[in-house]
Amino acid sequence: MLVVDEDRDNADTTVMLLALWGHEATAAYSAEDAIEKAKTFDPDVILMDLGRPVDKGFDLANELRRACPEAKLLAITGFAAGDIVRRTRNAGFEGVLLKPAPAGRLQDAVDTQCDSAASDA
C-alpha cells in the first residue's frame, strides 16, 4: 500500500497501523514523492488524502492512476461536502473515508480493496 498525505504524522501513523494489520506499506508526503513511489513500489492500493484544495487531490489521483493503472484508490478527506462521495466515485476512487476515520472502518476499507486487488490479479 502507498499512503499519500502531506501531514507526515498522519502518513507515518497510518503506515504503522497498516503494518500491524499485516500490510506492506510506505508513505509519500508530496505529489512528486507519491508519483515516484507509485512507479517503483507498484502498490495494489493507494490511500490518499485529497488535501486542499480538493481538485488538486483529484489531479494527483489521475496521475497516480496513469502510473499504477491496476491500483485501487481510496480517498480520505476532512471535506464533508455533500457531494464528496459522488465526486470521488466519479474520479475513479473505490471508496472514500471521512476524517477522522475510525481504525476499524479504515481497516475494513483497506482489507476490502486489498482482497479486490488480489482477486483481480
Contacts in CASP RR format, 6 or more apart in sequence:
PFRMAT RR
TARGET T0000
AUTHOR 0000-0000-0000
METHOD contacts of the structure
MODEL  1
MLVVDEDRDNADTTVMLLALWGHEATAAYSAEDAIEKAKTFDPDVILMDL
GRPVDKGFDLANELRRACPEAKLLAITGFAAGDIVRRTRNAGFEGVLLKP
APAGRLQDAVDTQCDSAASDA
1 18 0 8 1.000
1 23 0 8 1.000
1 24 0 8 1.000
1 25 0 8 1.000
1 26 0 8 1.000
1 43 0 8 1.000
1 44 0 8 1.000
1 45 0 8 1.000
1 46 0 8 1.000
1 47 0 8 1.000
1 110 0 8 1.000
1 114 0 8 1.000
2 25 0 8 1.000
2 26 0 8 1.000
2 27 0 8 1.000
2 28 0 8 1.000
2 34 0 8 1.000
2 37 0 8 1.000
2 38 0 8 1.000
2 41 0 8 1.000
2 43 0 8 1.000
2 45 0 8 1.000
2 46 0 8 1.000
2 47 0 8 1.000
2 48 0 8 1.000
2 71 0 8 1.000
3 11 0 8 1.000
3 14 0 8 1.000
3 15 0 8 1.000
3 18 0 8 1.000
3 25 0 8 1.000
3 26 0 8 1.000
3 27 0 8 1.000
3 28 0 8 1.000
3 47 0 8 1.000
3 48 0 8 1.000
4 11 0 8 1.000
4 27 0 8 1.000
4 28 0 8 1.000
4 34 0 8 1.000
4 46 0 8 1.000
4 47 0 8 1.000
4 48 0 8 1.000
4 49 0 8 1.000
4 60 0 8 1.000
4 64 0 8 1.000
5 11 0 8 1.000
5 14 0 8 1.000
5 27 0 8 1.000
5 29 0 8 1.000
5 48 0 8 1.000
5 49 0 8 1.000
5 76 0 8 1.000
6 29 0 8 1.000
6 30 0 8 1.000
6 49 0 8 1.000
6 51 0 8 1.000
7 49 0 8 1.000
8 27 0 8 1.000
8 29 0 8 1.000
10 49 0 8 1.000
11 27 0 8 1.000
11 28 0 8 1.000
11 29 0 8 1.000
12 27 0 8 1.000
14 25 0 8 1.000
14 27 0 8 1.000
14 47 0 8 1.000
14 106 0 8 1.000
15 25 0 8 1.000
15 26 0 8 1.000
15 27 0 8 1.000
17 103 0 8 1.000
17 106 0 8 1.000
17 107 0 8 1.000
18 25 0 8 1.000
18 110 0 8 1.000
19 25 0 8 1.000
21 107 0 8 1.000
21 110 0 8 1.000
21 111 0 8 1.000
23 110 0 8 1.000
23 114 0 8 1.000
26 37 0 8 1.000
26 41 0 8 1.000
26 43 0 8 1.000
28 34 0 8 1.000
28 36 0 8 1.000
28 37 0 8 1.000
28 38 0 8 1.000
31 56 0 8 1.000
31 60 0 8 1.000
31 63 0 8 1.000
34 46 0 8 1.000
34 48 0 8 1.000
34 60 0 8 1.000
34 64 0 8 1.000
35 60 0 8 1.000
35 63 0 8 1.000
35 64 0 8 1.000
35 67 0 8 1.000
38 46 0 8 1.000
38 64 0 8 1.000
38 67 0 8 1.000
38 68 0 8 1.000
38 71 0 8 1.000
39 67 0 8 1.000
39 68 0 8 1.000
42 68 0 8 1.000
42 71 0 8 1.000
43 68 0 8 1.000
43 71 0 8 1.000
44 70 0 8 1.000
44 71 0 8 1.000
44 72 0 8 1.000
44 113 0 8 1.000
44 114 0 8 1.000
44 117 0 8 1.000
44 118 0 8 1.000
45 71 0 8 1.000
45 72 0 8 1.000
45 73 0 8 1.000
45 74 0 8 1.000
45 110 0 8 1.000
45 113 0 8 1.000
45 114 0 8 1.000
45 117 0 8 1.000
46 64 0 8 1.000
46 68 0 8 1.000
46 71 0 8 1.000
46 72 0 8 1.000
46 73 0 8 1.000
46 74 0 8 1.000
47 74 0 8 1.000
47 76 0 8 1.000
47 110 0 8 1.000
48 57 0 8 1.000
48 60 0 8 1.000
48 61 0 8 1.000
48 64 0 8 1.000
48 73 0 8 1.000
48 74 0 8 1.000
48 75 0 8 1.000
48 76 0 8 1.000
49 75 0 8 1.000
49 76 0 8 1.000
49 77 0 8 1.000
50 57 0 8 1.000
50 58 0 8 1.000
50 75 0 8 1.000
50 76 0 8 1.000
50 77 0 8 1.000
50 78 0 8 1.000
50 79 0 8 1.000
50 88 0 8 1.000
51 57 0 8 1.000
51 77 0 8 1.000
54 77 0 8 1.000
54 79 0 8 1.000
54 81 0 8 1.000
54 84 0 8 1.000
54 87 0 8 1.000
58 87 0 8 1.000
58 91 0 8 1.000
61 73 0 8 1.000
61 75 0 8 1.000
61 91 0 8 1.000
61 92 0 8 1.000
61 93 0 8 1.000
62 91 0 8 1.000
64 71 0 8 1.000
64 73 0 8 1.000
65 71 0 8 1.000
65 73 0 8 1.000
65 92 0 8 1.000
70 117 0 8 1.000
70 120 0 8 1.000
70 121 0 8 1.000
71 117 0 8 1.000
72 94 0 8 1.000
72 113 0 8 1.000
72 114 0 8 1.000
72 116 0 8 1.000
72 117 0 8 1.000
73 92 0 8 1.000
73 93 0 8 1.000
73 94 0 8 1.000
73 95 0 8 1.000
74 93 0 8 1.000
74 94 0 8 1.000
74 95 0 8 1.000
74 96 0 8 1.000
74 97 0 8 1.000
74 109 0 8 1.000
74 110 0 8 1.000
74 113 0 8 1.000
75 88 0 8 1.000
75 93 0 8 1.000
75 95 0 8 1.000
75 96 0 8 1.000
75 97 0 8 1.000
76 96 0 8 1.000
76 97 0 8 1.000
76 98 0 8 1.000
76 99 0 8 1.000
76 101 0 8 1.000
76 106 0 8 1.000
77 84 0 8 1.000
77 88 0 8 1.000
77 96 0 8 1.000
77 97 0 8 1.000
77 98 0 8 1.000
77 99 0 8 1.000
78 98 0 8 1.000
78 99 0 8 1.000
80 98 0 8 1.000
81 87 0 8 1.000
84 96 0 8 1.000
84 98 0 8 1.000
85 95 0 8 1.000
85 96 0 8 1.000
88 95 0 8 1.000
88 96 0 8 1.000
89 95 0 8 1.000
89 96 0 8 1.000
94 113 0 8 1.000
94 116 0 8 1.000
95 109 0 8 1.000
95 113 0 8 1.000
97 105 0 8 1.000
97 106 0 8 1.000
97 109 0 8 1.000
101 109 0 8 1.000
END
